Amino acid sequence: MRKSQQFKSLSVISLDEGREIGRIRDLVINPQTSEVAAIIVQRRGLFGEQKVIPYARVVSVGNNALTVQKTANAERITSLPQILGLVKEDVRLKGVRVISEGGAALGHVEEFYVDTATGKITAFEVSGAPGEGFLKGKAVLPAGEVRTIGKDILIVRNGAEENLTRNESRLAGSVKSLKEGANRLVQKVRDIHIPGEEKAEPSGPAAQAPPEPGGAMSSGALIVSGANRALSTGPGTASGHGGHGTEPEPPQNGQNGSSEAREAEPPER
Protein backbone atom coordinates (compact mmCIF):
# COMPACT_ATOMS: atom_id res chain seq x y z
CA MET A 1 0.00 0.00 0.00
CA ARG A 2 1.33 3.40 -0.98
CA LYS A 3 0.15 6.99 -0.73
CA SER A 4 -0.76 8.59 -4.04
CA GLN A 5 1.85 11.29 -3.47
CA GLN A 6 4.57 8.63 -3.39
CA PHE A 7 3.92 7.79 -7.04
CA LYS A 8 4.77 11.31 -8.19
CA SER A 9 8.14 11.74 -9.95
CA LEU A 10 9.00 8.01 -9.85
CA SER A 11 11.07 6.92 -12.85
CA VAL A 12 9.29 4.60 -15.29
CA ILE A 13 11.67 1.90 -16.53
CA SER A 14 11.20 -0.66 -19.33
CA LEU A 15 12.55 -4.08 -18.40
CA ASP A 16 13.13 -5.38 -21.94
CA GLU A 17 15.06 -2.36 -23.24
CA GLY A 18 16.51 -1.11 -19.97
CA ARG A 19 15.39 2.44 -20.76
CA GLU A 20 13.86 5.21 -18.72
CA ILE A 21 10.61 6.11 -20.44
CA GLY A 22 10.01 9.16 -18.26
CA ARG A 23 8.64 10.14 -14.86
CA ILE A 24 5.16 9.83 -13.37
CA ARG A 25 3.30 13.11 -13.52
CA ASP A 26 -0.20 12.12 -12.43
CA LEU A 27 -2.64 9.28 -11.72
CA VAL A 28 -5.88 8.71 -13.64
CA ILE A 29 -8.75 7.70 -11.31
CA ASN A 30 -11.72 5.55 -12.29
CA PRO A 31 -14.48 6.60 -9.83
CA GLN A 32 -16.74 3.71 -10.82
CA THR A 33 -14.27 1.00 -9.83
CA SER A 34 -12.40 2.97 -7.13
CA GLU A 35 -9.00 2.34 -8.67
CA VAL A 36 -6.09 3.93 -10.49
CA ALA A 37 -6.86 3.25 -14.16
CA ALA A 38 -3.62 4.59 -15.60
CA ILE A 39 -0.53 6.68 -14.97
CA ILE A 40 0.47 9.74 -16.98
CA VAL A 41 4.18 9.77 -17.86
CA GLN A 42 6.15 12.85 -18.79
CA ARG A 43 8.79 11.98 -21.37
CA ARG A 44 12.33 13.25 -20.91
CA GLY A 45 13.45 16.47 -22.55
CA LEU A 46 12.32 20.08 -22.54
CA PHE A 47 9.45 19.43 -24.95
CA GLY A 48 8.84 15.80 -24.00
CA GLU A 49 5.34 14.65 -24.73
CA GLN A 50 3.05 12.97 -22.24
CA LYS A 51 2.10 9.32 -22.60
CA VAL A 52 -0.27 7.04 -20.73
CA ILE A 53 0.33 3.57 -19.30
CA PRO A 54 -2.76 1.56 -18.23
CA TYR A 55 -2.19 0.34 -14.68
CA ALA A 56 -2.79 -3.26 -15.77
CA ARG A 57 0.55 -3.05 -17.65
CA VAL A 58 2.54 -2.11 -14.53
CA VAL A 59 4.93 -4.87 -13.47
CA SER A 60 6.05 -3.48 -10.12
CA VAL A 61 6.22 -0.32 -8.02
CA GLY A 62 9.39 0.21 -5.98
CA ASN A 63 10.75 2.98 -3.80
CA ASN A 64 12.65 4.57 -6.68
CA ALA A 65 11.01 3.39 -9.89
CA LEU A 66 7.95 1.86 -11.52
CA THR A 67 8.62 -0.88 -14.06
CA VAL A 68 6.79 -2.02 -17.20
CA GLN A 69 7.68 -4.82 -19.57
CA LYS A 70 8.54 -2.71 -22.62
CA THR A 71 8.63 0.88 -23.86
CA ALA A 72 5.65 0.26 -26.14
CA ASN A 73 3.44 -0.08 -23.05
CA ALA A 74 3.41 3.73 -22.92
CA GLU A 75 0.98 5.03 -25.54
CA ARG A 76 -0.48 8.29 -26.67
CA ILE A 77 -3.65 9.12 -24.82
CA THR A 78 -5.64 9.37 -28.05
CA SER A 79 -4.94 5.66 -28.62
CA LEU A 80 -6.83 4.73 -25.45
CA PRO A 81 -10.39 6.15 -25.65
CA GLN A 82 -11.48 4.81 -22.25
CA ILE A 83 -8.52 6.41 -20.48
CA LEU A 84 -9.10 9.61 -22.45
CA GLY A 85 -12.67 9.77 -21.12
CA LEU A 86 -11.43 9.44 -17.52
CA VAL A 87 -8.83 12.15 -18.09
CA LYS A 88 -11.55 14.49 -19.31
CA GLU A 89 -13.72 13.60 -16.29
CA ASP A 90 -10.77 14.75 -14.15
CA VAL A 91 -11.61 13.16 -10.76
CA ARG A 92 -8.90 14.38 -8.38
CA LEU A 93 -10.10 13.08 -4.99
CA LYS A 94 -7.80 15.32 -2.94
CA GLY A 95 -9.71 18.20 -1.43
CA VAL A 96 -13.22 16.79 -2.02
CA ARG A 97 -15.66 16.94 0.88
CA VAL A 98 -16.70 13.78 2.74
CA ILE A 99 -20.45 13.57 3.44
CA SER A 100 -22.45 10.68 4.88
CA GLU A 101 -25.69 9.35 3.37
CA GLY A 102 -27.52 11.09 6.20
CA GLY A 103 -25.96 14.46 5.34
CA ALA A 104 -23.31 14.61 8.11
CA ALA A 105 -20.03 16.29 7.16
CA LEU A 106 -16.93 14.33 8.17
CA GLY A 107 -14.23 16.54 6.65
CA HIS A 108 -12.33 16.45 3.37
CA VAL A 109 -9.98 14.03 1.60
CA GLU A 110 -6.34 14.93 2.12
CA GLU A 111 -4.72 11.76 0.71
CA PHE A 112 -5.59 8.28 -0.51
CA TYR A 113 -3.82 4.91 -0.45
CA VAL A 114 -3.30 2.56 -3.39
CA ASP A 115 -2.63 -1.19 -3.51
CA THR A 116 0.44 -1.23 -5.77
CA ALA A 117 -0.29 -4.77 -6.99
CA THR A 118 -3.79 -4.05 -8.30
CA GLY A 119 -4.16 -0.27 -8.42
CA LYS A 120 -7.22 -0.47 -6.12
CA ILE A 121 -7.81 2.43 -3.73
CA THR A 122 -7.77 0.90 -0.25
CA ALA A 123 -8.32 3.87 2.08
CA PHE A 124 -8.74 7.64 2.32
CA GLU A 125 -7.03 10.00 4.72
CA VAL A 126 -9.72 12.37 5.96
CA SER A 127 -8.98 15.66 7.67
CA GLY A 128 -11.41 17.83 9.58
CA ALA A 129 -11.12 21.57 10.06
CA PRO A 130 -12.99 23.63 12.72
CA GLY A 131 -16.59 24.04 11.61
CA GLU A 132 -16.14 21.57 8.75
CA GLY A 133 -17.37 18.45 10.50
CA PHE A 134 -17.22 16.40 13.68
CA LEU A 135 -13.68 15.17 12.96
CA LYS A 136 -10.76 17.06 14.48
CA GLY A 137 -7.32 16.20 13.10
CA LYS A 138 -6.73 13.34 10.67
CA ALA A 139 -8.15 9.84 10.37
CA VAL A 140 -8.08 6.93 7.91
CA LEU A 141 -11.34 5.80 6.30
CA PRO A 142 -11.47 2.31 4.71
CA ALA A 143 -12.49 2.38 1.04
CA GLY A 144 -15.25 -0.15 1.81
CA GLU A 145 -17.16 2.62 3.62
CA VAL A 146 -17.39 4.73 0.46
CA ARG A 147 -20.61 4.59 -1.53
CA THR A 148 -19.90 7.10 -4.30
CA ILE A 149 -16.78 8.86 -5.57
CA GLY A 150 -17.83 12.11 -7.18
CA LYS A 151 -15.89 14.98 -8.66
CA ASP A 152 -16.72 17.27 -5.74
CA ILE A 153 -17.99 15.02 -2.94
CA LEU A 154 -17.19 11.60 -1.49
CA ILE A 155 -20.37 9.93 -0.21
CA VAL A 156 -19.87 7.46 2.67
CA ARG A 157 -22.33 5.11 4.34
CA ASN A 158 -24.11 6.04 7.55
CA GLY A 159 -22.04 5.03 10.57
CA ALA A 160 -18.75 5.26 8.63
CA GLU A 161 -17.40 7.62 11.29
CA GLU A 162 -17.30 4.67 13.71
CA ASN A 163 -14.71 2.95 11.48
CA LEU A 164 -12.38 5.94 11.27
CA THR A 165 -8.90 5.15 12.59
CA ARG A 166 -7.42 8.29 14.06
CA ASN A 167 -3.78 8.97 13.31
CA GLU A 168 -3.22 9.88 16.97
CA SER A 169 -3.77 6.20 17.87
CA ARG A 170 -1.15 5.12 15.36
CA LEU A 171 1.26 7.74 16.67
CA ALA A 172 0.71 6.62 20.28
CA GLY A 173 1.41 3.02 19.25
CA SER A 174 4.61 4.08 17.48
CA VAL A 175 5.79 6.08 20.50
CA LYS A 176 5.08 3.12 22.80
CA SER A 177 7.07 0.77 20.56
CA LEU A 178 9.95 3.25 20.51
CA LYS A 179 9.99 3.50 24.30
CA GLU A 180 9.96 -0.28 24.70
CA GLY A 181 12.84 -0.62 22.24
CA ALA A 182 14.85 2.06 24.09
CA ASN A 183 14.25 0.32 27.44
CA ARG A 184 15.46 -2.99 26.02
CA LEU A 185 18.60 -1.31 24.69
CA VAL A 186 19.34 0.35 28.03
CA GLN A 187 18.92 -2.99 29.82
CA LYS A 188 21.34 -4.68 27.41
CA VAL A 189 23.92 -1.94 28.03
CA ARG A 190 23.56 -2.39 31.78
CA ASP A 191 24.07 -6.14 31.48
CA ILE A 192 27.38 -5.73 29.64
CA HIS A 193 30.39 -6.36 31.96
CA ILE A 194 33.38 -4.21 31.05
CA PRO A 195 36.73 -5.92 31.90
CA GLY A 196 38.62 -4.10 34.68
CA GLU A 197 35.48 -2.78 36.33
CA GLU A 198 34.22 -4.36 39.53
CA LYS A 199 30.64 -5.50 39.56
CA ALA A 200 28.36 -3.91 42.12
CA GLU A 201 27.86 -5.78 45.39
CA PRO A 202 24.61 -7.76 45.34
CA SER A 203 21.81 -6.41 47.48
CA GLY A 204 18.78 -7.97 49.04
CA PRO A 205 18.38 -11.47 50.50
CA ALA A 206 21.21 -12.86 48.37
CA ALA A 207 23.72 -10.47 50.02
CA GLN A 208 22.56 -11.35 53.57
CA ALA A 209 22.59 -15.12 53.13
CA PRO A 210 25.37 -16.81 55.23
CA PRO A 211 27.90 -19.04 53.48
CA GLU A 212 27.04 -22.70 53.20
CA PRO A 213 28.57 -24.98 55.87
CA GLY A 214 31.83 -26.43 54.75
CA GLY A 215 32.00 -24.00 51.85
CA ALA A 216 35.34 -22.38 51.10
CA MET A 217 35.50 -18.60 51.44
CA SER A 218 37.12 -16.62 48.69
CA SER A 219 40.37 -14.77 49.43
CA GLY A 220 38.60 -11.41 49.14
CA ALA A 221 35.92 -12.46 51.62
CA LEU A 222 38.57 -13.81 54.04
CA ILE A 223 40.49 -10.53 54.00
CA VAL A 224 37.35 -8.46 54.56
CA SER A 225 36.26 -10.77 57.38
CA GLY A 226 39.66 -10.52 59.13
CA ALA A 227 39.68 -6.75 58.77
CA ASN A 228 36.26 -6.48 60.31
CA ARG A 229 37.32 -8.61 63.34
CA ALA A 230 40.43 -6.50 63.82
CA LEU A 231 38.41 -3.31 63.82
CA SER A 232 35.89 -4.73 66.30
CA THR A 233 38.52 -5.94 68.85
CA GLY A 234 40.86 -2.95 68.63
CA PRO A 235 44.67 -2.83 69.00
CA GLY A 236 46.51 -5.48 70.84
CA THR A 237 44.40 -8.34 69.49
CA ALA A 238 46.35 -11.37 68.43
CA SER A 239 45.10 -13.64 65.71
CA GLY A 240 45.11 -17.32 66.48
CA HIS A 241 45.25 -20.26 64.16
CA GLY A 242 42.37 -20.54 61.81
CA GLY A 243 41.66 -16.81 62.04
CA HIS A 244 40.28 -16.84 65.69
CA GLY A 245 41.42 -13.86 67.85
CA THR A 246 42.03 -13.82 71.64
CA GLU A 247 40.46 -11.45 74.15
CA PRO A 248 42.59 -8.36 74.99
CA GLU A 249 44.47 -8.52 78.36
CA PRO A 250 43.36 -6.00 80.99
CA PRO A 251 45.94 -3.27 81.78
CA GLN A 252 48.34 -4.05 84.67
CA ASN A 253 48.72 -1.84 87.76
CA GLY A 254 50.93 1.05 87.02
CA GLN A 255 50.27 0.92 83.32
CA ASN A 256 48.29 3.56 81.59
CA GLY A 257 44.93 2.20 80.70
CA SER A 258 41.98 3.79 79.07
CA SER A 259 39.83 6.24 81.01
CA GLU A 260 36.96 3.85 80.71
CA ALA A 261 38.97 1.08 82.42
CA ARG A 262 39.94 3.35 85.37
CA GLU A 263 36.40 4.47 85.90
CA ALA A 264 35.29 0.84 85.99
CA GLU A 265 37.59 -0.02 89.01
CA PRO A 266 35.81 -0.01 92.39
CA PRO A 267 37.02 2.57 94.93
CA GLU A 268 39.18 1.37 97.84
CA ARG A 269 37.58 1.25 101.26
C-alpha positions in Angstrom: 0.0 0.0 0.0 1.3 3.4 -1.0 0.2 7.0 -0.7 -0.8 8.6 -4.0 1.9 11.3 -3.5 4.6 8.6 -3.4 3.9 7.8 -7.0 4.8 11.3 -8.2 8.1 11.7 -9.9 9.0 8.0 -9.9 11.1 6.9 -12.8 9.3 4.6 -15.3 11.7 1.9 -16.5 11.2 -0.7 -19.3 12.6 -4.1 -18.4 13.1 -5.4 -21.9 15.1 -2.4 -23.2 16.5 -1.1 -20.0 15.4 2.4 -20.8 13.9 5.2 -18.7 10.6 6.1 -20.4 10.0 9.2 -18.3 8.6 10.1 -14.9 5.2 9.8 -13.4 3.3 13.1 -13.5 -0.2 12.1 -12.4 -2.6 9.3 -11.7 -5.9 8.7 -13.6 -8.7 7.7 -11.3 -11.7 5.6 -12.3 -14.5 6.6 -9.8 -16.7 3.7 -10.8 -14.3 1.0 -9.8 -12.4 3.0 -7.1 -9.0 2.3 -8.7 -6.1 3.9 -10.5 -6.9 3.3 -14.2 -3.6 4.6 -15.6 -0.5 6.7 -15.0 0.5 9.7 -17.0 4.2 9.8 -17.9 6.1 12.8 -18.8 8.8 12.0 -21.4 12.3 13.2 -20.9 13.5 16.5 -22.5 12.3 20.1 -22.5 9.5 19.4 -25.0 8.8 15.8 -24.0 5.3 14.6 -24.7 3.0 13.0 -22.2 2.1 9.3 -22.6 -0.3 7.0 -20.7 0.3 3.6 -19.3 -2.8 1.6 -18.2 -2.2 0.3 -14.7 -2.8 -3.3 -15.8 0.6 -3.0 -17.6 2.5 -2.1 -14.5 4.9 -4.9 -13.5 6.0 -3.5 -10.1 6.2 -0.3 -8.0 9.4 0.2 -6.0 10.8 3.0 -3.8 12.7 4.6 -6.7 11.0 3.4 -9.9 7.9 1.9 -11.5 8.6 -0.9 -14.1 6.8 -2.0 -17.2 7.7 -4.8 -19.6 8.5 -2.7 -22.6 8.6 0.9 -23.9 5.6 0.3 -26.1 3.4 -0.1 -23.1 3.4 3.7 -22.9 1.0 5.0 -25.5 -0.5 8.3 -26.7 -3.6 9.1 -24.8 -5.6 9.4 -28.0 -4.9 5.7 -28.6 -6.8 4.7 -25.4 -10.4 6.1 -25.6 -11.5 4.8 -22.2 -8.5 6.4 -20.5 -9.1 9.6 -22.5 -12.7 9.8 -21.1 -11.4 9.4 -17.5 -8.8 12.2 -18.1 -11.6 14.5 -19.3 -13.7 13.6 -16.3 -10.8 14.7 -14.1 -11.6 13.2 -10.8 -8.9 14.4 -8.4 -10.1 13.1 -5.0 -7.8 15.3 -2.9 -9.7 18.2 -1.4 -13.2 16.8 -2.0 -15.7 16.9 0.9 -16.7 13.8 2.7 -20.4 13.6 3.4 -22.4 10.7 4.9 -25.7 9.3 3.4 -27.5 11.1 6.2 -26.0 14.5 5.3 -23.3 14.6 8.1 -20.0 16.3 7.2 -16.9 14.3 8.2 -14.2 16.5 6.7 -12.3 16.4 3.4 -10.0 14.0 1.6 -6.3 14.9 2.1 -4.7 11.8 0.7 -5.6 8.3 -0.5 -3.8 4.9 -0.5 -3.3 2.6 -3.4 -2.6 -1.2 -3.5 0.4 -1.2 -5.8 -0.3 -4.8 -7.0 -3.8 -4.1 -8.3 -4.2 -0.3 -8.4 -7.2 -0.5 -6.1 -7.8 2.4 -3.7 -7.8 0.9 -0.2 -8.3 3.9 2.1 -8.7 7.6 2.3 -7.0 10.0 4.7 -9.7 12.4 6.0 -9.0 15.7 7.7 -11.4 17.8 9.6 -11.1 21.6 10.1 -13.0 23.6 12.7 -16.6 24.0 11.6 -16.1 21.6 8.7 -17.4 18.5 10.5 -17.2 16.4 13.7 -13.7 15.2 13.0 -10.8 17.1 14.5 -7.3 16.2 13.1 -6.7 13.3 10.7 -8.1 9.8 10.4 -8.1 6.9 7.9 -11.3 5.8 6.3 -11.5 2.3 4.7 -12.5 2.4 1.0 -15.3 -0.1 1.8 -17.2 2.6 3.6 -17.4 4.7 0.5 -20.6 4.6 -1.5 -19.9 7.1 -4.3 -16.8 8.9 -5.6 -17.8 12.1 -7.2 -15.9 15.0 -8.7 -16.7 17.3 -5.7 -18.0 15.0 -2.9 -17.2 11.6 -1.5 -20.4 9.9 -0.2 -19.9 7.5 2.7 -22.3 5.1 4.3 -24.1 6.0 7.5 -22.0 5.0 10.6 -18.8 5.3 8.6 -17.4 7.6 11.3 -17.3 4.7 13.7 -14.7 3.0 11.5 -12.4 5.9 11.3 -8.9 5.2 12.6 -7.4 8.3 14.1 -3.8 9.0 13.3 -3.2 9.9 17.0 -3.8 6.2 17.9 -1.1 5.1 15.4 1.3 7.7 16.7 0.7 6.6 20.3 1.4 3.0 19.3 4.6 4.1 17.5 5.8 6.1 20.5 5.1 3.1 22.8 7.1 0.8 20.6 10.0 3.3 20.5 10.0 3.5 24.3 10.0 -0.3 24.7 12.8 -0.6 22.2 14.8 2.1 24.1 14.2 0.3 27.4 15.5 -3.0 26.0 18.6 -1.3 24.7 19.3 0.3 28.0 18.9 -3.0 29.8 21.3 -4.7 27.4 23.9 -1.9 28.0 23.6 -2.4 31.8 24.1 -6.1 31.5 27.4 -5.7 29.6 30.4 -6.4 32.0 33.4 -4.2 31.1 36.7 -5.9 31.9 38.6 -4.1 34.7 35.5 -2.8 36.3 34.2 -4.4 39.5 30.6 -5.5 39.6 28.4 -3.9 42.1 27.9 -5.8 45.4 24.6 -7.8 45.3 21.8 -6.4 47.5 18.8 -8.0 49.0 18.4 -11.5 50.5 21.2 -12.9 48.4 23.7 -10.5 50.0 22.6 -11.3 53.6 22.6 -15.1 53.1 25.4 -16.8 55.2 27.9 -19.0 53.5 27.0 -22.7 53.2 28.6 -25.0 55.9 31.8 -26.4 54.7 32.0 -24.0 51.8 35.3 -22.4 51.1 35.5 -18.6 51.4 37.1 -16.6 48.7 40.4 -14.8 49.4 38.6 -11.4 49.1 35.9 -12.5 51.6 38.6 -13.8 54.0 40.5 -10.5 54.0 37.4 -8.5 54.6 36.3 -10.8 57.4 39.7 -10.5 59.1 39.7 -6.8 58.8 36.3 -6.5 60.3 37.3 -8.6 63.3 40.4 -6.5 63.8 38.4 -3.3 63.8 35.9 -4.7 66.3 38.5 -5.9 68.9 40.9 -3.0 68.6 44.7 -2.8 69.0 46.5 -5.5 70.8 44.4 -8.3 69.5 46.3 -11.4 68.4 45.1 -13.6 65.7 45.1 -17.3 66.5 45.3 -20.3 64.2 42.4 -20.5 61.8 41.7 -16.8 62.0 40.3 -16.8 65.7 41.4 -13.9 67.8 42.0 -13.8 71.6 40.5 -11.4 74.1 42.6 -8.4 75.0 44.5 -8.5 78.4 43.4 -6.0 81.0 45.9 -3.3 81.8 48.3 -4.0 84.7 48.7 -1.8 87.8 50.9 1.0 87.0 50.3 0.9 83.3 48.3 3.6 81.6 44.9 2.2 80.7 42.0 3.8 79.1 39.8 6.2 81.0 37.0 3.9 80.7 39.0 1.1 82.4 39.9 3.4 85.4 36.4 4.5 85.9 35.3 0.8 86.0 37.6 0.0 89.0 35.8 0.0 92.4 37.0 2.6 94.9 39.2 1.4 97.8 37.6 1.3 101.3 
